[in-house]
C-alpha cells in the first residue's frame, strides 16, 4: 500500500489533549465521502479521487490509495458480508476487495457525504482533518489522535454568510488580467449548481449550505472521466438526473448528497471568464464568470470559494 508521505503511526482515541492550531479561515472545505468499518474507516476526497484508509482502533495506520491504483480493479462479488454489515461499493469496494478487507473488517455503516476541512503545516503536510461524527484527527509529532475536544478556532457565522467579511473577498483590479469566451454548460441543483468550461474541460461544483455557507470543488477531466454514469431516477417529474460530465461527477456520493437533484436540464452557452489579481497576504487569481442569464459569480479555486457578484 502507498502511504503518500503520511508516515508515522496514527492514533485513534478520545482522551487526547489538544494543542493550539491556527484558525481555519484560510482552509478549504472539501466534499468527502465516509464509511465506517469494523476496524477503521475509509474516506474519499472529491478533489483528488484518492481514498484514505484508516486501519486500527485507538492506534493504527493511514494508507492512501490513488485513483490510478484502484480505478481499473474489480470488486470481488464473492466476498460477502455478514448480517448487520454493508457491502462496500464503487471505489471503496475496489480498495476493500483488493487491498484491505482482511485488515479493516466489514462496513458497519453506509457511505455518507460530509465536508472535510484539512489543515496543513507550513511545509504542506497534513496535520488535522475532521470526521463526520464531530471528532478531529490530529497529528502531534509522529502520533495521530482523534478527539471531540479538538475543536477548531470558530469561524463566525457572519463570515460564512457574508463574503465581504472573509479573507477570500476579491479586491477587483481596474483591468482584468485577461478575459476569454469559451463554450460552457450550466445546470442548477437543489443546493447549488454545476459549471463546465470547454477550454479546460473542468467541472465546477458550486454548493450552498445554510449552516456553513458556500464552497467550491473543481474536477479535472482526468479524474471524472473514469466515473460511472448515474442511473438514479428522480423522485418527481420536476427534478432531473444530470448527464454527460455533470452526471459523472454527480455519481459520486459526496457530490450527490451535497448538491441534491438537478432542478432543470443542463444548458450550453458562451461564457465570459475574466481573471483578476487578488491583493493580500497571498497573491492569488480569482475569476468572474457569467451564467446563461448574464448573472455573474466569482470563484477562488485556491480557497475553494465562490459567491454571486450580485444579490
C-alpha positions in Angstrom: 0.0 0.0 0.0 1.0 3.6 -0.6 1.3 5.9 2.4 1.8 9.0 0.4 4.2 10.7 2.9 1.8 10.2 5.8 4.3 8.3 7.7 4.3 7.6 11.4 1.6 5.9 13.4 -2.0 7.1 13.7 -3.7 7.3 17.0 -7.5 6.9 17.3 -8.6 7.8 20.8 -11.0 10.1 22.7 -8.8 11.2 25.6 -6.0 13.0 23.9 -5.2 16.6 24.8 -5.3 19.1 22.0 -2.7 21.6 21.2 -3.3 25.1 19.6 -3.8 25.3 15.8 -4.1 28.3 13.6 -7.6 29.5 12.7 -9.3 27.6 9.9 -10.4 30.6 7.9 -7.9 30.0 5.1 -8.6 26.3 4.9 -10.8 25.0 2.1 -13.7 22.7 2.7 -13.6 19.6 0.6 -16.5 17.3 -0.5 -15.8 13.9 1.1 -17.4 10.5 1.4 -17.0 8.5 4.6 -17.7 4.9 5.5 -17.1 3.2 8.9 -15.7 -0.3 9.2 -15.2 -2.9 12.0 -11.6 -1.8 12.4 -11.3 1.7 11.0 -12.8 3.8 8.2 -12.4 4.9 4.6 -12.5 8.5 3.2 -12.8 9.5 -0.4 -11.7 13.1 -1.4 -13.6 14.7 -4.2 -10.7 16.9 -5.2 -8.2 14.2 -5.9 -10.3 11.0 -6.0 -7.8 9.4 -3.6 -9.1 7.0 -0.9 -7.7 7.2 2.6 -8.0 4.1 4.7 -7.5 4.2 8.5 -6.9 0.8 9.9 -7.0 0.4 13.7 -8.9 1.4 16.7 -7.1 3.6 19.3 -4.0 3.4 17.2 -3.4 2.5 13.6 -2.1 3.5 10.2 -3.5 5.6 7.4 -2.9 4.3 3.9 -3.6 6.3 0.8 -4.8 4.7 -2.5 -4.6 7.0 -5.5 -7.3 6.7 -8.1 -4.7 5.4 -10.6 -4.1 2.4 -8.4 -7.7 1.2 -7.8 -9.8 2.6 -10.7 -9.3 -0.3 -13.1 -9.7 -3.0 -10.4 -12.8 -5.1 -10.0 -14.9 -5.5 -6.9 -14.8 -9.2 -5.8 -18.5 -10.1 -5.7 -17.7 -13.4 -4.0 -16.7 -11.5 -0.8 -20.0 -11.4 1.1 -20.6 -9.6 4.3 -22.2 -10.8 7.4 -25.6 -9.7 8.9 -25.6 -6.2 10.1 -22.9 -5.1 7.7 -22.9 -3.3 4.4 -21.4 -4.3 1.1 -18.8 -1.7 0.1 -19.4 -0.1 -3.4 -17.5 1.7 -6.1 -14.1 2.9 -5.1 -14.4 1.8 -1.5 -15.4 -1.7 -2.8 -12.4 -1.9 -5.1 -9.9 -0.9 -2.4 -11.6 -3.1 0.2 -11.7 -6.2 -2.1 -8.1 -5.9 -3.4 -6.1 -4.4 -0.5 -7.6 -4.2 3.0 -10.6 -6.5 3.5 -8.7 -8.8 5.8 -7.4 -5.9 8.0 -10.2 -3.4 8.2 -13.1 -5.8 8.5 -16.6 -5.1 7.1 -18.5 -1.9 6.7 -20.7 -1.0 9.7 -22.4 2.0 8.0 -23.4 3.0 4.6 -21.5 5.7 2.7 -22.2 9.3 3.8 -21.1 12.6 2.4 -19.6 15.4 4.5 -17.3 18.4 4.3 -13.7 17.9 5.3 -11.5 20.8 6.4 -7.9 19.6 6.1 -5.2 21.6 7.9 -1.6 21.6 6.7 1.6 22.8 8.2 3.9 25.3 6.5 5.6 22.5 4.7 2.3 21.3 3.2 2.0 18.2 5.4 -1.5 17.2 6.6 -1.8 17.7 10.4 -5.5 17.7 11.0 -8.9 16.8 9.5 -12.4 16.5 10.8 -14.6 13.4 10.8 -18.4 13.4 10.3 -19.1 12.2 13.9 -17.7 15.6 15.2 -14.3 14.3 16.1 -11.0 15.6 14.7 -7.9 13.6 13.7 -4.7 15.5 14.6 -1.1 14.7 14.2 1.2 15.6 17.1 4.8 14.6 16.3 4.5 11.2 14.8 1.3 10.3 16.6 -2.2 10.8 15.3 -5.0 11.2 17.8 -8.8 11.5 17.4 -10.9 13.5 19.9 -14.1 15.5 20.0 -12.2 18.1 22.1 -10.0 19.0 19.1 -12.4 21.8 18.2 -11.1 24.3 15.6 -11.0 28.0 16.1 -14.6 29.1 15.3 -15.3 30.8 12.1 -18.0 33.4 12.8 -21.4 32.8 11.2 -21.3 36.2 9.7 -18.0 35.4 7.9 -19.5 32.4 6.3 -22.7 34.2 5.3 -21.2 37.4 4.1 -18.3 37.1 1.7 -17.3 40.7 2.4 -16.1 39.7 5.8 -13.9 36.9 4.6 -10.2 36.9 3.8 -11.2 35.4 0.4 -13.0 38.6 -0.6 -11.9 39.7 -4.0 -10.2 43.1 -4.5 -11.1 44.0 -8.1 -8.2 45.2 -10.3 -9.1 48.1 -12.6 -8.5 45.8 -15.6 -8.8 42.0 -15.7 -5.6 40.1 -16.3 -7.4 38.5 -19.2 -11.0 37.9 -20.5 -11.9 34.9 -22.6 -15.0 33.5 -24.1 -15.5 29.7 -24.1 -18.3 27.3 -24.7 -19.7 26.2 -21.4 -22.6 24.4 -19.7 -24.6 25.3 -16.6 -27.1 23.3 -14.6 -28.9 24.3 -11.4 -29.4 21.9 -8.5 -31.4 22.0 -5.3 -28.3 23.1 -3.3 -26.2 24.9 -5.9 -25.2 24.4 -9.5 -22.5 22.9 -11.8 -20.4 24.7 -14.4 -18.3 23.1 -17.2 -15.8 25.1 -19.3 -14.7 23.7 -22.6 -11.3 25.4 -22.6 -10.0 23.3 -19.6 -12.7 20.5 -19.5 -13.1 21.2 -15.8 -16.3 20.8 -13.9 -17.0 23.2 -11.1 -19.3 22.1 -8.3 -20.7 25.1 -6.5 -22.6 24.2 -3.4 -24.7 26.2 -0.9 -25.3 25.1 2.7 -27.4 27.2 5.0 -25.2 26.4 8.0 -21.6 26.7 6.6 -22.1 28.9 3.5 -20.8 28.2 0.0 -17.9 26.0 -1.2 -16.3 25.1 -4.5 -14.9 21.8 -5.7 -13.2 21.5 -9.1 -12.9 18.2 -11.0 -10.4 17.7 -13.8 -11.4 15.6 -16.8 -8.6 13.1 -15.9 -10.5 12.4 -12.7 -14.2 12.5 -13.6 -14.0 10.7 -17.0 -13.5 7.4 -15.1 -16.6 7.9 -13.0 -19.8 5.9 -14.0 -22.9 7.5 -15.5 -25.7 7.7 -12.9 -28.8 5.6 -13.1 -30.7 7.2 -10.3 -34.4 8.0 -11.1 -35.6 11.4 -9.8 -38.3 11.3 -7.1 -40.6 13.7 -9.0 -41.2 15.0 -12.5 -39.7 18.4 -11.8 -36.3 17.1 -10.9 -33.6 15.7 -13.2 -30.7 13.3 -13.3 -27.6 15.1 -14.7 -25.9 13.6 -17.7 -22.6 13.9 -19.5 -19.7 15.3 -17.4 -22.2 16.6 -14.8 -23.6 13.2 -14.4 -20.3 11.5 -13.9 -19.3 14.0 -11.2 -22.8 13.8 -9.6 -22.5 10.0 -9.5 -20.0 10.4 -6.6 -21.9 10.1 -3.2 -20.4 13.2 -1.6 -21.3 15.4 -4.6 -24.8 13.9 -4.9 -25.5 14.3 -1.2 -24.3 17.9 -1.2 -26.0 19.2 -4.4 -29.2 17.2 -4.4 -31.1 16.7 -7.6 -30.9 18.9 -10.7 -33.8 21.3 -11.0 -33.5 21.9 -14.8 -31.7 20.3 -17.7 -28.1 21.4 -18.4 -27.8 24.4 -20.7 -25.0 25.2 -23.2 -23.9 28.7 -23.8 -20.9 31.0 -24.4 -19.4 32.0 -21.0 -17.3 35.1 -20.5 -14.5 34.5 -17.9 -12.4 37.4 -16.6 -9.4 36.7 -14.3 -8.3 39.2 -11.7 -5.4 39.6 -9.3 -6.1 39.3 -5.5 -4.0 41.7 -3.4 -3.5 40.4 0.2 -1.4 38.0 2.2 -1.2 35.7 -0.8 -1.0 36.6 -4.5 -3.9 34.7 -6.0 -6.1 34.9 -9.1 -9.9 34.7 -9.0 -12.3 34.8 -11.8 -15.7 36.4 -12.7 -17.8 34.0 -14.8 -21.2 34.6 -16.5 -24.2 32.3 -16.4 -26.6 31.8 -19.3 -28.8 34.6 -17.9 -25.9 37.0 -17.7 -25.6 36.8 -13.9 -22.0 36.6 -12.7 -20.3 34.7 -10.0 -16.7 34.7 -8.8 -14.6 31.7 -8.0 -11.4 31.5 -6.0 -10.1 28.0 -6.5 -7.2 28.4 -4.0 -9.7 28.9 -1.2 -12.4 26.6 -2.6 -14.7 29.7 -2.5 -17.4 31.2 -4.7 -20.1 33.8 -4.5 -22.6 35.7 -6.6 -21.5 39.1 -7.7 -25.0 40.5 -7.4 -27.8 39.9 -4.8 
